[in-house]
Amino acid sequence: MNIQLAPTGLNPFDDPLDRILAEIALSIQLPPSLHDKAKSRYEAVRRHLEGTTAFFDQIEHFYPQGSMAIDATISTRGTDDEYDLDIVSQLGDRFRGMTPLEILAEMETALADYPVQRVLRQTRCVTLFYADKMHLDVTPSLRVYGTLDRESLITHAKGPRRSADDRFVDMNAFGFAQWYAGRTPLEPRMAREFHRRWLDHAGLAARADADVDDVPDQCHFIVKNTATLALQLLKRFRNIRYANYDRRIPPSIMLSYYAGLAAQPNMSLGAMLARLASWIIRDIEQASLYGRLLHVANPVCEADVFTDRWPESIAQQNEFAEHLRDLVRSLESMRKGEMFPNTMMDVLRSDFGDRVVTRAANQIAIEVGGDIQQSHQLYTRRGGLLLPSAAAVAAPIVNPSVAAARPHTFFGRKI
C-alpha cells in the first residue's frame, strides 16, 4: 500500500545558500507592525465607505486581491520600506448604470476626506497613501452573474474626462487566489521556521515562541510555502532590475501565476527560485519563436488577461527573459560552489539590492556568532564551519585533513 505523506517543506535556514536567500526575503517582508495594521485599515476603509450616502448598503464584498490575497506582499518597486496592498470593492446595483469614470469619481469623492496623507484616483483604483508608507489600492468592481464566484468587471478610465479607451475589464482575483492556494499547499516546517524568524527580526521573540505552533491556522501575511517565498524573491529581483525603468514592467500577477504552476513541495529555496524563473523563460522563448507576445490569462477566467498591458513588444519580453537567465546562471554557480565569496555578494546585491543583502548578511553574522558562543556551530555541505568576522560573514574553516575544495564560500568576508 502506498502512503502519501503531506509535504512538510524544508527549513530554508538549514542550507547556506538558502539561508541568505531567506534572510533577503525576510528583509523585504511586510513587517509585523504593518501586518497588524493592514487588516484593520482595509476594514476601516470599508466602514468609511458604507457610512457615505453613495456607498451605503452598496458594498457586497470587500476583499484582498493580488499579493495581499496570496501572502506574497513585499516592499514596493524601488524601495525597501513601502508596501502596496490591494482591495476589491464589489459594488451593488446603484452603480450598474454608471460609466467606469463615474464609478471611480464616486469612490474618489467618498474617500476625499479620509484621514491619510493623500487620496489619488488612478486608472483602475483609488489609492490611499498612509504616513508610514503603506499604500492601499481600492478597486471598484461589478459582479458578473452566472459565472464563478466573484468574477467581476473592474473599471478602467484614465480621466480626467471620458475617452474611447474607458472600459470595464474582466477580473476574478478571488478565484485566482483560490487556485493559487490549491497549487501551493502549506509546508508546515518551512512556514513555522520562517514565521519564527519574521517575528524575531521585529524583536518579538517571545511572541514567536508562543505563536509558532499556530502558523498553519493563520491566513494573513504568512508565507506558507517555498514557492511563495521564491515568488517574493523573484518580484524583488524584477523590482531591482527595473528600478529606473519608466515603462511598464512584468506584472506581479503574471509572476504569481507562474509560481503556482512551478510549485513543487519540499524543494530547496534556491532550486525553487531557479525553477520558477526557468518556467517563465521557456514560455517567453516559445512565444518569441513564433513572433507572438506572451499571453497569460487567469486559469479560472480566460477573459482576465494578466499580460494585457505587458509585454508591449517581443523585444520587451526577451529583455525580461535575459534578466531571468542571468538569475538562473548565478544561482546555479552559487549552488555548485563555482563563485568566489566576494563575487557572490556583489551578484546578490545586483540582483536584490544593496541594503537588503547587507542587512541579511549582517543578520547571519550576528546569529552565527551567537551560535558559536553557545556551541551551536553551523557547517557547510563540505564540512566548513561558518564563523563570524568583524562587519562580515566569514568564510568556512575547512578541516586541513580534508582534500582542498574549489575556492568557494557562501558568504564573503567583506560586506
C-alpha positions in Angstrom: 0.0 0.0 0.0 1.4 3.4 -0.9 1.2 6.0 1.8 1.0 9.7 0.7 2.8 11.9 3.2 1.9 15.5 3.4 4.7 17.9 2.4 6.5 19.4 5.4 8.8 21.7 3.5 12.5 22.3 4.0 13.8 24.6 6.6 15.5 27.3 4.4 17.8 28.3 7.2 19.5 24.8 7.2 21.3 25.3 3.9 23.9 28.1 3.5 22.7 29.4 0.1 19.0 29.1 1.0 19.7 30.8 4.3 20.9 34.1 2.8 18.1 34.0 0.2 15.6 33.5 3.1 17.2 36.4 5.0 16.9 38.6 2.0 13.2 37.6 1.7 12.8 38.5 5.4 14.2 41.9 4.7 11.6 42.7 2.2 8.5 41.4 4.1 5.7 43.5 5.4 6.9 43.9 9.0 4.6 42.7 11.9 3.8 46.3 12.9 2.3 47.0 9.5 0.9 43.4 9.2 -1.2 44.2 12.2 -2.4 47.5 10.8 -3.2 46.2 7.3 -6.4 44.2 8.0 -7.7 46.8 10.4 -7.1 49.5 7.8 -9.0 47.9 5.0 -11.9 47.1 7.4 -11.8 50.8 8.4 -12.0 51.9 4.8 -15.0 49.7 4.2 -16.8 51.2 7.2 -16.0 54.7 6.0 -17.4 54.0 2.5 -20.5 52.3 3.9 -21.0 55.5 6.0 -21.3 57.7 2.9 -24.6 58.3 1.1 -23.2 57.0 -2.2 -22.0 53.6 -0.9 -24.4 52.9 1.9 -25.7 49.4 1.6 -23.9 49.1 -1.8 -20.8 47.1 -0.9 -21.4 43.4 -1.5 -17.9 42.2 -0.8 -14.7 43.9 0.3 -11.7 41.5 -0.1 -7.9 41.4 -0.8 -6.5 40.7 -4.2 -3.1 40.2 -5.7 -0.1 39.7 -3.4 -2.2 40.5 -0.3 -4.6 37.6 -1.1 -1.8 35.0 -1.5 0.5 36.3 1.2 3.2 37.4 -1.2 3.4 41.1 -0.3 6.9 42.7 -0.5 8.2 46.3 -0.5 7.2 48.4 -3.4 9.3 48.7 -6.6 12.5 50.7 -6.0 12.0 50.9 -2.2 12.8 48.9 0.9 10.1 50.2 3.3 7.0 51.0 1.2 4.1 48.5 0.7 1.2 48.4 -1.8 -1.9 46.5 -0.6 -4.8 45.8 -3.0 -8.5 45.6 -2.1 -11.5 44.8 -4.3 -14.8 46.6 -3.5 -17.7 44.7 -5.2 -20.5 47.2 -5.6 -24.3 46.9 -5.7 -27.0 47.8 -8.3 -26.8 51.6 -7.9 -23.5 51.6 -9.8 -24.5 49.4 -12.7 -25.7 52.2 -14.9 -22.6 54.2 -14.4 -19.5 54.5 -16.7 -16.1 53.4 -15.4 -15.0 57.0 -14.9 -18.2 57.9 -13.0 -17.7 55.0 -10.6 -14.0 55.9 -9.9 -15.0 59.5 -9.4 -17.8 58.5 -6.9 -15.2 56.5 -4.9 -12.7 59.3 -5.0 -15.3 61.7 -3.7 -16.3 59.3 -0.9 -12.7 58.9 0.2 -11.6 62.5 -0.3 -11.8 63.3 3.4 -10.3 60.0 4.6 -7.5 60.7 7.2 -4.5 59.8 5.1 -1.7 61.9 3.6 -3.1 61.7 0.1 -6.0 60.2 -1.9 -5.4 59.6 -5.6 -7.7 58.4 -8.3 -5.9 56.1 -10.7 -6.9 54.3 -13.9 -8.4 51.2 -12.1 -8.5 52.1 -8.4 -8.3 54.8 -5.8 -5.1 54.8 -3.7 -4.8 55.9 -0.1 -1.3 56.9 1.0 -0.6 56.5 4.7 2.1 58.3 6.7 4.0 55.1 7.4 4.4 54.5 3.6 1.7 51.9 3.2 -0.5 52.4 0.1 -4.0 50.9 -0.1 -5.5 50.5 -3.6 -9.3 50.1 -3.6 -10.6 48.8 -6.9 -14.3 49.0 -7.6 -16.0 46.1 -9.3 -19.4 44.9 -10.5 -20.3 41.2 -10.2 -20.8 39.2 -13.4 -23.7 36.9 -12.5 -23.9 33.4 -13.9 -20.1 32.9 -13.6 -17.8 31.6 -11.0 -17.8 33.2 -7.6 -16.9 36.9 -7.6 -16.0 37.1 -11.3 -16.4 40.8 -11.9 -15.9 43.7 -14.2 -13.4 46.3 -12.9 -13.2 49.9 -14.0 -10.6 51.3 -16.4 -10.7 55.0 -17.1 -7.6 57.3 -17.1 -9.6 60.5 -16.8 -10.0 63.3 -16.1 -12.5 63.2 -19.0 -14.3 60.3 -20.6 -12.4 58.7 -23.5 -12.9 56.0 -26.1 -10.4 53.9 -24.1 -12.7 53.8 -21.0 -14.0 50.3 -20.4 -14.8 47.5 -18.0 -12.2 44.8 -17.6 -12.9 41.1 -16.7 -11.4 40.0 -13.4 -11.6 37.2 -11.0 -9.0 37.9 -8.3 -10.9 35.8 -5.7 -10.9 32.7 -7.9 -7.2 33.1 -8.8 -6.3 33.3 -5.1 -8.2 30.0 -4.5 -6.4 28.4 -7.5 -3.0 29.6 -6.2 -3.8 28.2 -2.7 -4.7 24.8 -4.2 -1.4 24.7 -6.2 0.8 25.8 -3.3 0.0 23.7 -0.2 1.1 24.5 3.3 4.6 23.3 4.1 4.4 23.4 8.0 8.1 23.1 8.8 9.1 25.9 6.4 6.2 28.1 7.5 6.9 27.7 11.2 10.6 28.5 10.9 10.1 31.5 8.6 7.3 32.8 10.8 9.5 32.5 13.9 12.3 34.4 12.2 9.9 37.0 10.9 8.7 37.8 14.4 12.2 37.5 15.8 13.6 40.1 13.4 10.9 42.5 14.7 12.0 41.9 18.3 9.0 39.7 19.1 10.9 36.6 20.0 8.6 35.8 22.9 5.6 36.0 20.7 7.3 33.9 18.1 7.8 31.1 20.6 4.1 31.4 21.7 2.7 31.6 18.2 4.8 29.2 16.2 2.5 26.2 16.5 -0.4 28.3 15.2 1.1 29.3 11.9 -0.9 26.7 9.8 -4.1 28.2 11.1 -3.2 31.8 10.3 -4.2 33.3 7.0 -2.9 36.9 6.7 0.6 37.7 5.5 2.2 34.4 6.5 4.5 32.8 3.9 3.2 29.2 3.9 5.4 27.5 1.3 8.7 27.7 -0.6 7.0 28.6 -3.9 5.6 31.8 -2.4 9.0 32.7 -0.9 10.6 32.2 -4.3 7.9 34.4 -5.8 8.7 37.2 -3.4 12.4 36.9 -4.3 11.6 37.0 -8.0 9.4 40.1 -7.5 12.3 41.7 -5.7 14.7 40.8 -8.5 12.3 42.3 -11.0 11.9 45.5 -8.9 15.7 45.9 -8.7 16.3 45.2 -12.4 13.6 47.7 -13.4 14.1 50.3 -10.7 15.0 53.0 -13.2 12.7 51.8 -16.0 10.0 54.3 -17.0 7.7 51.9 -18.9 5.5 49.0 -17.7 7.3 46.1 -16.1 6.4 42.4 -15.9 3.2 42.3 -13.7 3.2 40.7 -10.3 0.1 38.7 -11.0 1.8 37.1 -14.0 4.7 36.1 -11.8 2.3 34.7 -9.2 0.6 32.6 -11.9 4.0 31.0 -12.8 4.7 30.4 -9.1 1.5 28.4 -8.9 2.5 26.4 -12.0 6.0 25.8 -10.9 5.3 25.0 -7.3 6.7 21.7 -6.0 6.7 20.9 -2.3 9.9 20.0 -0.4 12.3 21.8 -2.8 15.1 24.0 -1.6 14.5 27.7 -1.9 17.4 28.3 -4.4 16.2 25.4 -6.6 12.6 26.7 -6.5 13.6 30.2 -7.5 15.6 28.8 -10.4 12.7 26.5 -11.4 10.2 29.5 -11.4 12.5 31.7 -13.5 13.1 28.9 -15.9 9.4 28.2 -16.4 8.9 31.9 -17.4 11.9 31.8 -19.7 10.6 28.7 -21.5 7.2 30.3 -22.3 8.8 33.6 -23.4 11.1 31.7 -25.7 8.2 29.8 -27.2 6.2 32.9 -27.8 9.1 34.8 -29.3 10.0 31.9 -31.6 6.6 32.3 -33.3 6.6 36.1 -33.2 3.9 36.3 -30.6 3.6 38.3 -27.4 3.5 36.3 -24.2 -0.2 35.6 -23.3 -1.0 34.7 -19.7 -4.6 34.5 -18.5 -6.3 33.8 -15.2 -6.7 30.0 -15.1 -10.2 30.4 -13.7 -11.3 33.2 -16.0 -9.9 33.3 -19.6 -11.1 36.8 -20.2 -9.0 38.0 -17.2 -5.7 38.5 -19.1 -2.7 39.1 -16.8 -0.5 40.3 -19.7 -3.0 42.8 -21.2 -0.6 45.7 -20.6 2.8 44.0 -20.6 4.7 43.0 -22.7 4.3 45.7 -25.3 6.8 44.1 -27.7 8.7 41.0 -28.4 11.9 42.9 -27.6 10.5 43.8 -24.2 9.6 40.2 -23.2 13.0 39.0 -24.5 14.7 41.6 -22.3 13.0 40.1 -19.2 13.9 36.6 -20.3 17.6 37.6 -20.4 17.4 39.1 -16.9 15.9 35.8 -15.7 18.7 33.8 -17.5 21.2 35.9 -15.5 19.5 35.0 -12.3 19.4 31.3 -13.1 23.0 31.2 -14.1 24.1 32.9 -10.9 22.0 30.7 -8.7 23.5 27.6 -10.4 27.0 28.9 -10.0 26.4 29.6 -6.3 24.8 26.2 -5.7 27.8 24.4 -7.3 30.4 26.4 -5.4 31.8 28.0 -8.6 31.7 31.6 -7.4 34.2 33.4 -5.2 32.6 34.8 -2.0 33.1 38.5 -2.7 31.8 38.0 -6.2 28.8 36.2 -4.8 27.9 39.1 -2.5 28.3 41.5 -5.4 25.9 39.4 -7.5 23.4 39.2 -4.8 23.5 43.0 -4.3 23.0 43.4 -8.0 20.0 41.0 -8.1 18.2 42.0 -4.8 19.5 45.4 -3.8 22.5 46.6 -1.7 20.6 47.4 1.6 18.6 44.2 1.9 21.6 42.0 1.1 23.9 43.8 3.5 21.2 43.6 6.2 20.7 39.8 5.5 24.4 39.1 5.7 24.9 41.1 8.9 22.0 39.2 10.5 23.6 35.9 9.6 26.9 37.1 11.0 25.2 38.0 14.3 23.4 34.7 14.5 26.4 32.6 13.6 28.5 34.4 16.2 25.8 33.7 18.9 25.6 30.1 17.8 29.4 29.6 18.2 29.4 31.2 21.6 26.7 28.7 22.6 28.4 25.8 20.8 25.7 25.6 18.1 28.0 25.7 15.1 26.8 25.7 11.5 28.5 23.7 8.8 28.5 23.9 5.1 27.9 20.9 2.9 31.6 20.4 2.5 32.3 20.4 6.2 33.4 24.0 6.5 32.5 25.8 9.8 30.8 29.2 9.3 32.5 31.8 11.5 31.8 35.5 12.0 34.3 38.3 11.4 34.2 42.0 12.0 31.5 43.6 9.8 31.3 40.4 7.8 30.0 36.9 7.4 33.1 34.7 7.5 34.4 32.1 5.1 34.2 28.5 6.2 37.2 27.0 8.0 37.8 23.6 6.4 39.4 20.7 8.1 43.0 20.5 6.8 42.8 16.8 6.7 40.1 17.0 4.0 41.2 17.4 0.4 41.0 21.1 -0.7 37.9 22.1 -2.4 37.4 24.8 -5.1 37.8 28.4 -3.7 34.3 28.9 -2.5 32.2 30.0 0.4 28.6 31.0 0.6 29.4 34.2 2.4 32.2 36.6 1.7 34.4 38.4 4.3 33.6 41.9 3.2 30.1 43.1 3.2 
